[in-house]
Amino acid sequence: MPINESNQLSNNMTYTNDGSGDKRGEYFKQIPTPVDEQQIINAQNKVDRLMNIITDTYEKTLVRNLRLEELDMRSTDLFRDAEKMKNMAHKMHDKFFWEDKYCMVVIIASISAIVLGGLLAFIFVPKLTGN
């Protein structure tokens, strides 16, 4: 452990030599040094600031979660509306398709009737008049 010049360890612990004189290594007893009250106040201020940050972050997360849930509900509603519109468009397409086919059948039948009537008139009118 690094020792500074005032016989204190770097983690605010002082050391004392127990005086055993053992050559295999010196054993130190670590005695906690009294902590300055200003250090306690500073540490408490840091903890308070950290708690405020954590609380703010938590509240922002809750607000974000509510917004995400609202967006999810909106997107679900939009998806449901899109499905309804798709079904309605399909029904309208089918309706207009058959109306269009019906009109084509009516037009073709009318033209056929006119052509057939003209053909019959061309064939039978001269025979009736005797020409």
C-alpha atoms as an extended CHARMM CRD file, in Angstrom:
* protein
*
       131  EXT
         1         1  MET       CA              0.0000000000        0.0000000000        0.0000000000  PROA      1               0.0000000000
         2         2  PRO       CA              1.3220000000        3.4220000000       -0.8300000000  PROA      2               0.0000000000
         3         3  ILE       CA              2.1870000000        5.4530000000        2.2140000000  PROA      3               0.0000000000
         4         4  ASN       CA              2.3390000000        9.2370000000        2.1480000000  PROA      4               0.0000000000
         5         5  GLU       CA              4.7100000000       11.3540000000        4.1740000000  PROA      5               0.0000000000
         6         6  SER       CA              2.4520000000       11.8830000000        7.1750000000  PROA      6               0.0000000000
         7         7  ASN       CA              2.4200000000        8.1830000000        8.1020000000  PROA      7               0.0000000000
         8         8  GLN       CA             -1.0520000000        7.7200000000        6.6470000000  PROA      8               0.0000000000
         9         9  LEU       CA             -2.1600000000        5.1470000000        4.1800000000  PROA      9               0.0000000000
        10        10  SER       CA             -3.7970000000        6.4440000000        1.0360000000  PROA      10              0.0000000000
        11        11  ASN       CA             -7.2650000000        5.4380000000        2.2690000000  PROA      11              0.0000000000
        12        12  ASN       CA             -7.1470000000        7.6860000000        5.3670000000  PROA      12              0.0000000000
        13        13  MET       CA             -5.8100000000        4.9240000000        7.6210000000  PROA      13              0.0000000000
        14        14  THR       CA             -2.7330000000        5.3770000000        9.8400000000  PROA      14              0.0000000000
        15        15  TYR       CA             -0.3310000000        2.6020000000       10.5710000000  PROA      15              0.0000000000
        16        16  THR       CA              1.6440000000        1.5950000000       13.6080000000  PROA      16              0.0000000000
        17        17  ASN       CA              4.4410000000       -0.8780000000       13.9090000000  PROA      17              0.0000000000
        18        18  ASP       CA              3.6520000000       -3.4930000000       16.5290000000  PROA      18              0.0000000000
        19        19  GLY       CA              7.3420000000       -3.6630000000       17.3730000000  PROA      19              0.0000000000
        20        20  SER       CA              7.7620000000       -7.3960000000       16.9380000000  PROA      20              0.0000000000
        21        21  GLY       CA             10.9010000000       -6.9440000000       14.8630000000  PROA      21              0.0000000000
        22        22  ASP       CA             10.1120000000       -9.9390000000       12.6670000000  PROA      22              0.0000000000
        23        23  LYS       CA             12.4110000000       -9.9440000000        9.6230000000  PROA      23              0.0000000000
        24        24  ARG       CA              9.9220000000      -11.8380000000        7.4170000000  PROA      24              0.0000000000
        25        25  GLY       CA              7.7850000000       -8.7570000000        7.0870000000  PROA      25              0.0000000000
        26        26  GLU       CA              6.4250000000       -5.9630000000        9.0650000000  PROA      26              0.0000000000
        27        27  TYR       CA              2.8530000000       -6.2210000000       10.2380000000  PROA      27              0.0000000000
        28        28  PHE       CA              0.8820000000       -3.0610000000       10.5300000000  PROA      28              0.0000000000
        29        29  LYS       CA             -2.2540000000       -2.4740000000       12.4190000000  PROA      29              0.0000000000
        30        30  GLN       CA             -4.5400000000       -0.1010000000       10.6120000000  PROA      30              0.0000000000
        31        31  ILE       CA             -6.2230000000        2.3770000000       12.8470000000  PROA      31              0.0000000000
        32        32  PRO       CA             -8.9660000000        4.4640000000       11.3210000000  PROA      32              0.0000000000
        33        33  THR       CA             -8.3210000000        8.1700000000       11.5480000000  PROA      33              0.0000000000
        34        34  PRO       CA            -11.0970000000       10.4530000000       12.6650000000  PROA      34              0.0000000000
        35        35  VAL       CA            -13.0600000000       11.7680000000        9.7190000000  PROA      35              0.0000000000
        36        36  ASP       CA            -13.5550000000       15.4680000000        9.3810000000  PROA      36              0.0000000000
        37        37  GLU       CA            -17.1830000000       16.5890000000        9.6390000000  PROA      37              0.0000000000
        38        38  GLN       CA            -16.7750000000       18.5910000000        6.4570000000  PROA      38              0.0000000000
        39        39  GLN       CA            -15.9420000000       15.3540000000        4.6480000000  PROA      39              0.0000000000
        40        40  ILE       CA            -19.1600000000       13.8280000000        5.9810000000  PROA      40              0.0000000000
        41        41  ILE       CA            -21.1440000000       16.8650000000        4.8380000000  PROA      41              0.0000000000
        42        42  ASN       CA            -19.4960000000       16.7170000000        1.3930000000  PROA      42              0.0000000000
        43        43  ALA       CA            -20.2280000000       13.0170000000        1.0970000000  PROA      43              0.0000000000
        44        44  GLN       CA            -23.8500000000       13.5720000000        2.1570000000  PROA      44              0.0000000000
        45        45  ASN       CA            -24.1880000000       16.3550000000       -0.4240000000  PROA      45              0.0000000000
        46        46  LYS       CA            -22.8500000000       14.0290000000       -3.1060000000  PROA      46              0.0000000000
        47        47  VAL       CA            -25.3020000000       11.3160000000       -2.0520000000  PROA      47              0.0000000000
        48        48  ASP       CA            -28.1720000000       13.8370000000       -2.0890000000  PROA      48              0.0000000000
        49        49  ARG       CA            -27.2250000000       15.0350000000       -5.5810000000  PROA      49              0.0000000000
        50        50  LEU       CA            -26.9840000000       11.4510000000       -6.7790000000  PROA      50              0.0000000000
        51        51  MET       CA            -30.3940000000       10.6450000000       -5.2900000000  PROA      51              0.0000000000
        52        52  ASN       CA            -31.8800000000       13.7130000000       -7.0070000000  PROA      52              0.0000000000
        53        53  ILE       CA            -30.4010000000       12.5890000000      -10.3250000000  PROA      53              0.0000000000
        54        54  ILE       CA            -31.7290000000        9.0580000000       -9.8480000000  PROA      54              0.0000000000
        55        55  THR       CA            -35.1870000000       10.3880000000       -8.9120000000  PROA      55              0.0000000000
        56        56  ASP       CA            -35.2780000000       12.7220000000      -11.9180000000  PROA      56              0.0000000000
        57        57  THR       CA            -34.1760000000        9.9220000000      -14.2230000000  PROA      57              0.0000000000
        58        58  TYR       CA            -36.8340000000        7.6030000000      -12.8070000000  PROA      58              0.0000000000
        59        59  GLU       CA            -39.5610000000       10.2330000000      -13.2410000000  PROA      59              0.0000000000
        60        60  LYS       CA            -38.4390000000       10.9210000000      -16.8080000000  PROA      60              0.0000000000
        61        61  THR       CA            -38.5060000000        7.1930000000      -17.4970000000  PROA      61              0.0000000000
        62        62  LEU       CA            -42.0820000000        6.9650000000      -16.1870000000  PROA      62              0.0000000000
        63        63  VAL       CA            -43.1560000000        9.9050000000      -18.3580000000  PROA      63              0.0000000000
        64        64  ARG       CA            -41.4400000000        8.3440000000      -21.3610000000  PROA      64              0.0000000000
        65        65  ASN       CA            -43.1620000000        5.0320000000      -20.6470000000  PROA      65              0.0000000000
        66        66  LEU       CA            -46.5700000000        6.7640000000      -20.5500000000  PROA      66              0.0000000000
        67        67  ARG       CA            -45.8500000000        8.4920000000      -23.8590000000  PROA      67              0.0000000000
        68        68  LEU       CA            -44.7790000000        5.2210000000      -25.4180000000  PROA      68              0.0000000000
        69        69  GLU       CA            -47.9740000000        3.5380000000      -24.2280000000  PROA      69              0.0000000000
        70        70  GLU       CA            -50.0100000000        6.3870000000      -25.7160000000  PROA      70              0.0000000000
        71        71  LEU       CA            -48.1720000000        6.0610000000      -29.0180000000  PROA      71              0.0000000000
        72        72  ASP       CA            -48.7400000000        2.3240000000      -28.9440000000  PROA      72              0.0000000000
        73        73  MET       CA            -52.4860000000        2.8500000000      -28.4570000000  PROA      73              0.0000000000
        74        74  ARG       CA            -52.5540000000        5.3810000000      -31.2980000000  PROA      74              0.0000000000
        75        75  SER       CA            -50.6750000000        3.0680000000      -33.6230000000  PROA      75              0.0000000000
        76        76  THR       CA            -53.0530000000        0.2180000000      -32.7470000000  PROA      76              0.0000000000
        77        77  ASP       CA            -56.0320000000        2.4570000000      -33.5400000000  PROA      77              0.0000000000
        78        78  LEU       CA            -54.4440000000        3.5430000000      -36.8060000000  PROA      78              0.0000000000
        79        79  PHE       CA            -53.7530000000       -0.0590000000      -37.7400000000  PROA      79              0.0000000000
        80        80  ARG       CA            -57.3680000000       -1.0010000000      -36.9850000000  PROA      80              0.0000000000
        81        81  ASP       CA            -58.6240000000        1.9500000000      -39.0630000000  PROA      81              0.0000000000
        82        82  ALA       CA            -56.3050000000        0.9740000000      -41.9120000000  PROA      82              0.0000000000
        83        83  GLU       CA            -57.7010000000       -2.5590000000      -41.8750000000  PROA      83              0.0000000000
        84        84  LYS       CA            -61.2670000000       -1.1750000000      -42.0010000000  PROA      84              0.0000000000
        85        85  MET       CA            -60.3640000000        1.0820000000      -44.9230000000  PROA      85              0.0000000000
        86        86  LYS       CA            -58.7100000000       -1.8100000000      -46.7230000000  PROA      86              0.0000000000
        87        87  ASN       CA            -61.8400000000       -3.9510000000      -46.3400000000  PROA      87              0.0000000000
        88        88  MET       CA            -64.0620000000       -1.0550000000      -47.4370000000  PROA      88              0.0000000000
        89        89  ALA       CA            -61.8680000000       -0.4140000000      -50.4770000000  PROA      89              0.0000000000
        90        90  HSD       CA            -62.0330000000       -4.0970000000      -51.4120000000  PROA      90              0.0000000000
        91        91  LYS       CA            -65.8350000000       -4.0900000000      -51.1300000000  PROA      91              0.0000000000
        92        92  MET       CA            -66.0970000000       -0.9110000000      -53.1890000000  PROA      92              0.0000000000
        93        93  HSD       CA            -63.7610000000       -2.3530000000      -55.8070000000  PROA      93              0.0000000000
        94        94  ASP       CA            -65.9330000000       -5.4440000000      -56.0830000000  PROA      94              0.0000000000
        95        95  LYS       CA            -69.0990000000       -3.3130000000      -56.2560000000  PROA      95              0.0000000000
        96        96  PHE       CA            -67.7670000000       -1.0680000000      -59.0120000000  PROA      96              0.0000000000
        97        97  PHE       CA            -66.3000000000       -4.0490000000      -60.8460000000  PROA      97              0.0000000000
        98        98  TRP       CA            -69.7180000000       -5.7060000000      -61.0820000000  PROA      98              0.0000000000
        99        99  GLU       CA            -71.4310000000       -2.4010000000      -61.8980000000  PROA      99              0.0000000000
       100       100  ASP       CA            -68.9260000000       -1.8950000000      -64.6870000000  PROA      100             0.0000000000
       101       101  LYS       CA            -69.5240000000       -5.4440000000      -65.9710000000  PROA      101             0.0000000000
       102       102  TYR       CA            -73.2970000000       -4.8990000000      -65.7700000000  PROA      102             0.0000000000
       103       103  CYS       CA            -72.9760000000       -1.6770000000      -67.8020000000  PROA      103             0.0000000000
       104       104  MET       CA            -70.8460000000       -3.4850000000      -70.3710000000  PROA      104             0.0000000000
       105       105  VAL       CA            -73.4460000000       -6.2700000000      -70.6530000000  PROA      105             0.0000000000
       106       106  VAL       CA            -76.2440000000       -3.7050000000      -71.0710000000  PROA      106             0.0000000000
       107       107  ILE       CA            -74.2810000000       -1.7740000000      -73.7110000000  PROA      107             0.0000000000
       108       108  ILE       CA            -73.3520000000       -4.9480000000      -75.6030000000  PROA      108             0.0000000000
       109       109  ALA       CA            -76.9850000000       -6.1890000000      -75.4210000000  PROA      109             0.0000000000
       110       110  SER       CA            -78.2730000000       -2.8210000000      -76.6720000000  PROA      110             0.0000000000
       111       111  ILE       CA            -75.8290000000       -2.7360000000      -79.5610000000  PROA      111             0.0000000000
       112       112  SER       CA            -76.6170000000       -6.3600000000      -80.3840000000  PROA      112             0.0000000000
       113       113  ALA       CA            -80.3550000000       -5.6080000000      -80.3320000000  PROA      113             0.0000000000
       114       114  ILE       CA            -79.8970000000       -2.6070000000      -82.6230000000  PROA      114             0.0000000000
       115       115  VAL       CA            -77.7040000000       -4.5620000000      -85.0250000000  PROA      115             0.0000000000
       116       116  LEU       CA            -80.0460000000       -7.5460000000      -84.9650000000  PROA      116             0.0000000000
       117       117  GLY       CA            -83.0850000000       -5.2650000000      -85.4560000000  PROA      117             0.0000000000
       118       118  GLY       CA            -81.3770000000       -3.5350000000      -88.3790000000  PROA      118             0.0000000000
       119       119  LEU       CA            -80.4090000000       -6.8620000000      -89.8930000000  PROA      119             0.0000000000
       120       120  LEU       CA            -83.9340000000       -8.2110000000      -89.5500000000  PROA      120             0.0000000000
       121       121  ALA       CA            -85.3360000000       -4.9870000000      -90.9930000000  PROA      121             0.0000000000
       122       122  PHE       CA            -82.9110000000       -5.2040000000      -93.8970000000  PROA      122             0.0000000000
       123       123  ILE       CA            -83.9780000000       -8.7830000000      -94.5870000000  PROA      123             0.0000000000
       124       124  PHE       CA            -87.7530000000       -8.6530000000      -93.9600000000  PROA      124             0.0000000000
       125       125  VAL       CA            -88.7500000000       -5.0980000000      -94.9610000000  PROA      125             0.0000000000
       126       126  PRO       CA            -88.0500000000       -5.6440000000      -98.6990000000  PROA      126             0.0000000000
       127       127  LYS       CA            -90.0310000000       -8.8980000000      -98.6140000000  PROA      127             0.0000000000
       128       128  LEU       CA            -92.9970000000       -7.1670000000      -96.9690000000  PROA      128             0.0000000000
       129       129  THR       CA            -93.0400000000       -4.2860000000      -99.3760000000  PROA      129             0.0000000000
       130       130  GLY       CA            -92.5310000000       -6.5420000000     -102.3080000000  PROA      130             0.0000000000
       131       131  ASN       CA            -89.3390000000       -5.0040000000     -103.6420000000  PROA      131             0.0000000000
